[in-house]
Amino acid sequence: VPFAHMWSPAFVPKPPDWGPEVDVVGNFFATNLADVSYAPAPDLAAFLAAGAPPILITFGSMKFDNAAEICAMVYEVAADTGVQ
């Protein structure tokens, strides 16, 4: 399965043992946001307008034996701090 890591190879080069199906492709930047036309779906737009900007919590590809417990903790902290 091909896989692309999106960070600069100047920062962390591709290790020689990763093989041809894995690559470090660099960062992605929008060069001219005026050329980007995007309108979120109405339900997403309503969610974004309903409060402070949301935060994203991600664990990447990490696997947890207690995923339900970890998610419950994240939801609790979000509720306690009032973030979306």
Backbone as XML, in Angstrom:
<?xml version="1.0"?>
<chain id="A" units="angstrom">
  <residue number="1" name="VAL">
    <atom name="N" x="0.848" y="-1.172" z="0.000"/>
    <atom name="CA" x="0.000" y="0.000" z="0.000"/>
    <atom name="C" x="0.893" y="1.234" z="0.000"/>
  </residue>
  <residue number="2" name="PRO">
    <atom name="N" x="0.769" y="2.099" z="-0.995"/>
    <atom name="CA" x="1.567" y="3.331" z="-1.014"/>
    <atom name="C" x="1.220" y="4.236" z="0.165"/>
  </residue>
  <residue number="3" name="PHE">
    <atom name="N" x="2.202" y="4.916" z="0.685"/>
    <atom name="CA" x="1.994" y="5.798" z="1.827"/>
    <atom name="C" x="2.884" y="7.015" z="1.679"/>
  </residue>
  <residue number="4" name="ALA">
    <atom name="N" x="2.304" y="8.212" z="1.903"/>
    <atom name="CA" x="3.059" y="9.455" z="1.791"/>
    <atom name="C" x="3.080" y="10.163" z="3.142"/>
  </residue>
  <residue number="5" name="HIS">
    <atom name="N" x="4.277" y="10.438" z="3.646"/>
    <atom name="CA" x="4.440" y="11.216" z="4.871"/>
    <atom name="C" x="4.584" y="12.686" z="4.478"/>
  </residue>
  <residue number="6" name="MET">
    <atom name="N" x="3.776" y="13.541" z="5.078"/>
    <atom name="CA" x="3.735" y="14.947" z="4.670"/>
    <atom name="C" x="4.524" y="15.820" z="5.647"/>
  </residue>
  <residue number="7" name="TRP">
    <atom name="N" x="5.816" y="15.696" z="5.583"/>
    <atom name="CA" x="6.718" y="16.602" z="6.286"/>
    <atom name="C" x="7.936" y="16.799" z="5.397"/>
  </residue>
  <residue number="8" name="SER">
    <atom name="N" x="8.712" y="17.790" z="5.705"/>
    <atom name="CA" x="9.861" y="18.094" z="4.865"/>
    <atom name="C" x="10.940" y="17.027" z="5.024"/>
  </residue>
  <residue number="9" name="PRO">
    <atom name="N" x="11.448" y="16.485" z="3.916"/>
    <atom name="CA" x="12.555" y="15.540" z="4.023"/>
    <atom name="C" x="13.835" y="16.204" z="4.531"/>
  </residue>
  <residue number="10" name="ALA">
    <atom name="N" x="13.886" y="17.551" z="4.512"/>
    <atom name="CA" x="15.028" y="18.248" z="5.106"/>
    <atom name="C" x="14.957" y="18.153" z="6.631"/>
  </residue>
  <residue number="11" name="PHE">
    <atom name="N" x="13.746" y="18.014" z="7.154"/>
    <atom name="CA" x="13.544" y="17.897" z="8.603"/>
    <atom name="C" x="13.793" y="16.469" z="9.064"/>
  </residue>
  <residue number="12" name="VAL">
    <atom name="N" x="13.129" y="15.513" z="8.425"/>
    <atom name="CA" x="13.329" y="14.088" z="8.716"/>
    <atom name="C" x="13.367" y="13.373" z="7.372"/>
  </residue>
  <residue number="13" name="PRO">
    <atom name="N" x="14.538" y="12.975" z="6.915"/>
    <atom name="CA" x="14.626" y="12.294" z="5.630"/>
    <atom name="C" x="13.997" y="10.894" z="5.693"/>
  </residue>
  <residue number="14" name="LYS">
    <atom name="N" x="13.638" y="10.390" z="4.534"/>
    <atom name="CA" x="13.098" y="9.043" z="4.441"/>
    <atom name="C" x="14.177" y="8.043" z="4.829"/>
  </residue>
  <residue number="15" name="PRO">
    <atom name="N" x="13.891" y="7.180" z="5.806"/>
    <atom name="CA" x="14.872" y="6.153" z="6.170"/>
    <atom name="C" x="15.086" y="5.176" z="5.014"/>
  </residue>
  <residue number="16" name="PRO">
    <atom name="N" x="16.288" y="4.681" z="4.862"/>
    <atom name="CA" x="16.585" y="3.807" z="3.712"/>
    <atom name="C" x="15.837" y="2.472" z="3.754"/>
  </residue>
  <residue number="17" name="ASP">
    <atom name="N" x="15.345" y="2.067" z="4.911"/>
    <atom name="CA" x="14.676" y="0.767" z="5.010"/>
    <atom name="C" x="13.161" y="0.840" z="4.772"/>
  </residue>
  <residue number="18" name="TRP">
    <atom name="N" x="12.631" y="1.988" z="4.365"/>
    <atom name="CA" x="11.185" y="2.120" z="4.173"/>
    <atom name="C" x="10.687" y="1.528" z="2.863"/>
  </residue>
  <residue number="19" name="GLY">
    <atom name="N" x="11.502" y="1.387" z="1.878"/>
    <atom name="CA" x="11.067" y="0.777" z="0.625"/>
    <atom name="C" x="10.386" y="1.767" z="-0.310"/>
  </residue>
  <residue number="20" name="PRO">
    <atom name="N" x="10.117" y="1.322" z="-1.549"/>
    <atom name="CA" x="9.597" y="2.225" z="-2.579"/>
    <atom name="C" x="8.132" y="2.623" z="-2.401"/>
  </residue>
  <residue number="21" name="GLU">
    <atom name="N" x="7.364" y="1.885" z="-1.610"/>
    <atom name="CA" x="5.943" y="2.205" z="-1.446"/>
    <atom name="C" x="5.691" y="3.311" z="-0.420"/>
  </residue>
  <residue number="22" name="VAL">
    <atom name="N" x="6.728" y="3.723" z="0.285"/>
    <atom name="CA" x="6.605" y="4.780" z="1.293"/>
    <atom name="C" x="7.507" y="5.931" z="0.887"/>
  </residue>
  <residue number="23" name="ASP">
    <atom name="N" x="6.972" y="7.162" z="0.994"/>
    <atom name="CA" x="7.782" y="8.312" z="0.603"/>
    <atom name="C" x="7.537" y="9.474" z="1.559"/>
  </residue>
  <residue number="24" name="VAL">
    <atom name="N" x="8.499" y="10.361" z="1.661"/>
    <atom name="CA" x="8.368" y="11.624" z="2.389"/>
    <atom name="C" x="8.210" y="12.688" z="1.307"/>
  </residue>
  <residue number="25" name="VAL">
    <atom name="N" x="7.012" y="13.268" z="1.212"/>
    <atom name="CA" x="6.683" y="14.115" z="0.068"/>
    <atom name="C" x="6.766" y="15.610" z="0.339"/>
  </residue>
  <residue number="26" name="GLY">
    <atom name="N" x="6.992" y="16.004" z="1.561"/>
    <atom name="CA" x="7.092" y="17.422" z="1.866"/>
    <atom name="C" x="5.790" y="17.986" z="2.398"/>
  </residue>
  <residue number="27" name="ASN">
    <atom name="N" x="5.821" y="19.270" z="2.718"/>
    <atom name="CA" x="4.657" y="19.960" z="3.275"/>
    <atom name="C" x="3.720" y="20.412" z="2.170"/>
  </residue>
  <residue number="28" name="PHE">
    <atom name="N" x="2.464" y="20.657" z="2.543"/>
    <atom name="CA" x="1.466" y="21.153" z="1.608"/>
    <atom name="C" x="1.053" y="22.547" z="2.027"/>
  </residue>
  <residue number="29" name="PHE">
    <atom name="N" x="1.110" y="23.476" z="1.104"/>
    <atom name="CA" x="0.724" y="24.855" z="1.377"/>
    <atom name="C" x="-0.165" y="25.353" z="0.247"/>
  </residue>
  <residue number="30" name="ALA">
    <atom name="N" x="-1.194" y="26.102" z="0.589"/>
    <atom name="CA" x="-1.984" y="26.783" z="-0.425"/>
    <atom name="C" x="-1.199" y="28.031" z="-0.820"/>
  </residue>
  <residue number="31" name="THR">
    <atom name="N" x="-0.908" y="28.167" z="-2.097"/>
    <atom name="CA" x="-0.089" y="29.299" z="-2.523"/>
    <atom name="C" x="-0.905" y="30.564" z="-2.716"/>
  </residue>
  <residue number="32" name="ASN">
    <atom name="N" x="-2.182" y="30.424" z="-3.050"/>
    <atom name="CA" x="-3.017" y="31.600" z="-3.240"/>
    <atom name="C" x="-4.435" y="31.259" z="-2.773"/>
  </residue>
  <residue number="33" name="LEU">
    <atom name="N" x="-4.751" y="31.589" z="-1.542"/>
    <atom name="CA" x="-6.053" y="31.242" z="-0.984"/>
    <atom name="C" x="-7.198" y="31.926" z="-1.710"/>
  </residue>
  <residue number="34" name="ALA">
    <atom name="N" x="-6.936" y="33.007" z="-2.435"/>
    <atom name="CA" x="-7.985" y="33.667" z="-3.201"/>
    <atom name="C" x="-8.501" y="32.753" z="-4.306"/>
  </residue>
  <residue number="35" name="ASP">
    <atom name="N" x="-7.679" y="31.804" z="-4.739"/>
    <atom name="CA" x="-8.087" y="30.872" z="-5.790"/>
    <atom name="C" x="-8.860" y="29.675" z="-5.245"/>
  </residue>
  <residue number="36" name="VAL">
    <atom name="N" x="-8.933" y="29.552" z="-3.936"/>
    <atom name="CA" x="-9.605" y="28.415" z="-3.321"/>
    <atom name="C" x="-11.067" y="28.780" z="-3.071"/>
  </residue>
  <residue number="37" name="SER">
    <atom name="N" x="-11.964" y="28.014" z="-3.650"/>
    <atom name="CA" x="-13.380" y="28.253" z="-3.388"/>
    <atom name="C" x="-13.922" y="27.054" z="-2.624"/>
  </residue>
  <residue number="38" name="TYR">
    <atom name="N" x="-14.387" y="27.314" z="-1.426"/>
    <atom name="CA" x="-14.922" y="26.256" z="-0.583"/>
    <atom name="C" x="-16.008" y="26.845" z="0.298"/>
  </residue>
  <residue number="39" name="ALA">
    <atom name="N" x="-17.107" y="26.160" z="0.367"/>
    <atom name="CA" x="-18.178" y="26.529" z="1.282"/>
    <atom name="C" x="-18.555" y="25.264" z="2.042"/>
  </residue>
  <residue number="40" name="PRO">
    <atom name="N" x="-18.461" y="25.292" z="3.362"/>
    <atom name="CA" x="-18.800" y="24.087" z="4.119"/>
    <atom name="C" x="-20.284" y="23.758" z="4.005"/>
  </residue>
  <residue number="41" name="ALA">
    <atom name="N" x="-20.614" y="22.514" z="4.232"/>
    <atom name="CA" x="-22.014" y="22.088" z="4.260"/>
    <atom name="C" x="-22.740" y="22.907" z="5.331"/>
  </residue>
  <residue number="42" name="PRO">
    <atom name="N" x="-24.035" y="23.134" z="5.169"/>
    <atom name="CA" x="-24.770" y="23.976" z="6.127"/>
    <atom name="C" x="-24.649" y="23.523" z="7.583"/>
  </residue>
  <residue number="43" name="ASP">
    <atom name="N" x="-24.679" y="22.215" z="7.828"/>
    <atom name="CA" x="-24.566" y="21.750" z="9.215"/>
    <atom name="C" x="-23.175" y="22.017" z="9.788"/>
  </residue>
  <residue number="44" name="LEU">
    <atom name="N" x="-22.134" y="21.903" z="8.961"/>
    <atom name="CA" x="-20.784" y="22.225" z="9.418"/>
    <atom name="C" x="-20.643" y="23.722" z="9.657"/>
  </residue>
  <residue number="45" name="ALA">
    <atom name="N" x="-21.189" y="24.529" z="8.759"/>
    <atom name="CA" x="-21.127" y="25.982" z="8.929"/>
    <atom name="C" x="-21.833" y="26.397" z="10.219"/>
  </residue>
  <residue number="46" name="ALA">
    <atom name="N" x="-22.974" y="25.774" z="10.527"/>
    <atom name="CA" x="-23.697" y="26.085" z="11.763"/>
    <atom name="C" x="-22.877" y="25.691" z="12.984"/>
  </residue>
  <residue number="47" name="PHE">
    <atom name="N" x="-22.233" y="24.530" z="12.936"/>
    <atom name="CA" x="-21.385" y="24.087" z="14.049"/>
    <atom name="C" x="-20.236" y="25.070" z="14.267"/>
  </residue>
  <residue number="48" name="LEU">
    <atom name="N" x="-19.576" y="25.479" z="13.193"/>
    <atom name="CA" x="-18.444" y="26.398" z="13.318"/>
    <atom name="C" x="-18.876" y="27.764" z="13.833"/>
  </residue>
  <residue number="49" name="ALA">
    <atom name="N" x="-20.083" y="28.194" z="13.479"/>
    <atom name="CA" x="-20.584" y="29.501" z="13.906"/>
    <atom name="C" x="-21.127" y="29.474" z="15.327"/>
  </residue>
  <residue number="50" name="ALA">
    <atom name="N" x="-21.318" y="28.292" z="15.882"/>
    <atom name="CA" x="-21.994" y="28.154" z="17.181"/>
    <atom name="C" x="-21.110" y="28.488" z="18.380"/>
  </residue>
  <residue number="51" name="GLY">
    <atom name="N" x="-19.826" y="28.668" z="18.189"/>
    <atom name="CA" x="-18.970" y="28.936" z="19.343"/>
    <atom name="C" x="-17.541" y="29.196" z="18.919"/>
  </residue>
  <residue number="52" name="ALA">
    <atom name="N" x="-16.658" y="29.015" z="19.886"/>
    <atom name="CA" x="-15.227" y="29.206" z="19.632"/>
    <atom name="C" x="-14.757" y="28.214" z="18.566"/>
  </residue>
  <residue number="53" name="PRO">
    <atom name="N" x="-13.676" y="28.539" z="17.881"/>
    <atom name="CA" x="-13.158" y="27.585" z="16.895"/>
    <atom name="C" x="-12.908" y="26.226" z="17.550"/>
  </residue>
  <residue number="54" name="PRO">
    <atom name="N" x="-13.276" y="25.145" z="16.863"/>
    <atom name="CA" x="-13.069" y="23.816" z="17.447"/>
    <atom name="C" x="-11.588" y="23.472" z="17.530"/>
  </residue>
  <residue number="55" name="ILE">
    <atom name="N" x="-11.288" y="22.546" z="18.413"/>
    <atom name="CA" x="-9.922" y="22.022" z="18.490"/>
    <atom name="C" x="-9.938" y="20.596" z="17.958"/>
  </residue>
  <residue number="56" name="LEU">
    <atom name="N" x="-8.794" y="20.128" z="17.525"/>
    <atom name="CA" x="-8.656" y="18.774" z="17.009"/>
    <atom name="C" x="-7.722" y="18.008" z="17.926"/>
  </residue>
  <residue number="57" name="ILE">
    <atom name="N" x="-8.182" y="16.869" z="18.369"/>
    <atom name="CA" x="-7.340" y="15.977" z="19.168"/>
    <atom name="C" x="-7.191" y="14.699" z="18.356"/>
  </residue>
  <residue number="58" name="THR">
    <atom name="N" x="-5.957" y="14.344" z="18.083"/>
    <atom name="CA" x="-5.711" y="13.146" z="17.288"/>
    <atom name="C" x="-4.541" y="12.375" z="17.885"/>
  </residue>
  <residue number="59" name="PHE">
    <atom name="N" x="-4.602" y="11.098" z="17.726"/>
    <atom name="CA" x="-3.528" y="10.237" z="18.196"/>
    <atom name="C" x="-2.831" y="9.555" z="17.026"/>
  </residue>
  <residue number="60" name="GLY">
    <atom name="N" x="-3.050" y="10.083" z="15.818"/>
    <atom name="CA" x="-2.406" y="9.516" z="14.641"/>
    <atom name="C" x="-2.794" y="8.068" z="14.457"/>
  </residue>
  <residue number="61" name="SER">
    <atom name="N" x="-1.846" y="7.223" z="14.267"/>
    <atom name="CA" x="-2.128" y="5.803" z="14.053"/>
    <atom name="C" x="-1.888" y="4.981" z="15.310"/>
  </residue>
  <residue number="62" name="MET">
    <atom name="N" x="-1.794" y="5.654" z="16.449"/>
    <atom name="CA" x="-1.560" y="4.932" z="17.707"/>
    <atom name="C" x="-2.769" y="4.073" z="18.041"/>
  </residue>
  <residue number="63" name="LYS">
    <atom name="N" x="-2.531" y="2.897" z="18.559"/>
    <atom name="CA" x="-3.587" y="1.968" z="18.952"/>
    <atom name="C" x="-3.582" y="1.865" z="20.466"/>
  </residue>
  <residue number="64" name="PHE">
    <atom name="N" x="-4.770" y="1.925" z="21.043"/>
    <atom name="CA" x="-4.906" y="1.835" z="22.489"/>
    <atom name="C" x="-5.759" y="0.627" z="22.834"/>
  </residue>
  <residue number="65" name="ASP">
    <atom name="N" x="-5.393" y="-0.086" z="23.873"/>
    <atom name="CA" x="-6.225" y="-1.180" z="24.369"/>
    <atom name="C" x="-7.464" y="-0.632" z="25.067"/>
  </residue>
  <residue number="66" name="ASN">
    <atom name="N" x="-7.373" y="0.612" z="25.562"/>
    <atom name="CA" x="-8.475" y="1.222" z="26.307"/>
    <atom name="C" x="-9.022" y="2.438" z="25.551"/>
  </residue>
  <residue number="67" name="ALA">
    <atom name="N" x="-9.289" y="2.279" z="24.250"/>
    <atom name="CA" x="-9.709" y="3.403" z="23.411"/>
    <atom name="C" x="-10.982" y="4.062" z="23.930"/>
  </residue>
  <residue number="68" name="ALA">
    <atom name="N" x="-11.948" y="3.286" z="24.398"/>
    <atom name="CA" x="-13.197" y="3.864" z="24.902"/>
    <atom name="C" x="-12.921" y="4.738" z="26.120"/>
  </residue>
  <residue number="69" name="GLU">
    <atom name="N" x="-12.015" y="4.311" z="26.966"/>
    <atom name="CA" x="-11.644" y="5.095" z="28.156"/>
    <atom name="C" x="-10.931" y="6.393" z="27.756"/>
  </residue>
  <residue number="70" name="ILE">
    <atom name="N" x="-10.037" y="6.311" z="26.805"/>
    <atom name="CA" x="-9.325" y="7.496" z="26.331"/>
    <atom name="C" x="-10.318" y="8.488" z="25.715"/>
  </residue>
  <residue number="71" name="CYS">
    <atom name="N" x="-11.243" y="8.002" z="24.876"/>
    <atom name="CA" x="-12.241" y="8.886" z="24.252"/>
    <atom name="C" x="-13.117" y="9.537" z="25.322"/>
  </residue>
  <residue number="72" name="ALA">
    <atom name="N" x="-13.530" y="8.774" z="26.324"/>
    <atom name="CA" x="-14.351" y="9.336" z="27.393"/>
    <atom name="C" x="-13.605" y="10.449" z="28.119"/>
  </residue>
  <residue number="73" name="MET">
    <atom name="N" x="-12.304" y="10.270" z="28.331"/>
    <atom name="CA" x="-11.496" y="11.283" z="28.996"/>
    <atom name="C" x="-11.409" y="12.549" z="28.131"/>
  </residue>
  <residue number="74" name="VAL">
    <atom name="N" x="-11.218" y="12.386" z="26.816"/>
    <atom name="CA" x="-11.151" y="13.536" z="25.911"/>
    <atom name="C" x="-12.473" y="14.282" z="25.916"/>
  </residue>
  <residue number="75" name="TYR">
    <atom name="N" x="-13.592" y="13.552" z="25.838"/>
    <atom name="CA" x="-14.925" y="14.192" z="25.867"/>
    <atom name="C" x="-15.145" y="14.930" z="27.172"/>
  </residue>
  <residue number="76" name="GLU">
    <atom name="N" x="-14.723" y="14.351" z="28.266"/>
    <atom name="CA" x="-14.884" y="14.994" z="29.578"/>
    <atom name="C" x="-14.087" y="16.291" z="29.656"/>
  </residue>
  <residue number="77" name="VAL">
    <atom name="N" x="-12.859" y="16.256" z="29.209"/>
    <atom name="CA" x="-12.028" y="17.460" z="29.229"/>
    <atom name="C" x="-12.615" y="18.537" z="28.329"/>
  </residue>
  <residue number="78" name="ALA">
    <atom name="N" x="-13.102" y="18.138" z="27.146"/>
    <atom name="CA" x="-13.725" y="19.104" z="26.234"/>
    <atom name="C" x="-14.952" y="19.729" z="26.891"/>
  </residue>
  <residue number="79" name="ALA">
    <atom name="N" x="-15.786" y="18.922" z="27.537"/>
    <atom name="CA" x="-16.964" y="19.446" z="28.206"/>
    <atom name="C" x="-16.590" y="20.367" z="29.371"/>
  </residue>
  <residue number="80" name="ASP">
    <atom name="N" x="-15.577" y="19.977" z="30.135"/>
    <atom name="CA" x="-15.146" y="20.767" z="31.289"/>
    <atom name="C" x="-14.572" y="22.120" z="30.869"/>
  </residue>
  <residue number="81" name="THR">
    <atom name="N" x="-13.924" y="22.168" z="29.713"/>
    <atom name="CA" x="-13.282" y="23.413" z="29.277"/>
    <atom name="C" x="-14.155" y="24.223" z="28.320"/>
  </residue>
  <residue number="82" name="GLY">
    <atom name="N" x="-15.255" y="23.645" z="27.871"/>
    <atom name="CA" x="-16.189" y="24.355" z="27.012"/>
    <atom name="C" x="-15.748" y="24.493" z="25.572"/>
  </residue>
  <residue number="83" name="VAL">
    <atom name="N" x="-14.819" y="23.654" z="25.134"/>
    <atom name="CA" x="-14.381" y="23.733" z="23.741"/>
    <atom name="C" x="-15.248" y="22.823" z="22.889"/>
  </residue>
  <residue number="84" name="GLN">
    <atom name="N" x="-15.269" y="23.137" z="21.589"/>
    <atom name="CA" x="-16.010" y="22.281" z="20.655"/>
    <atom name="C" x="-15.116" y="21.143" z="20.220"/>
  </residue>
</chain>
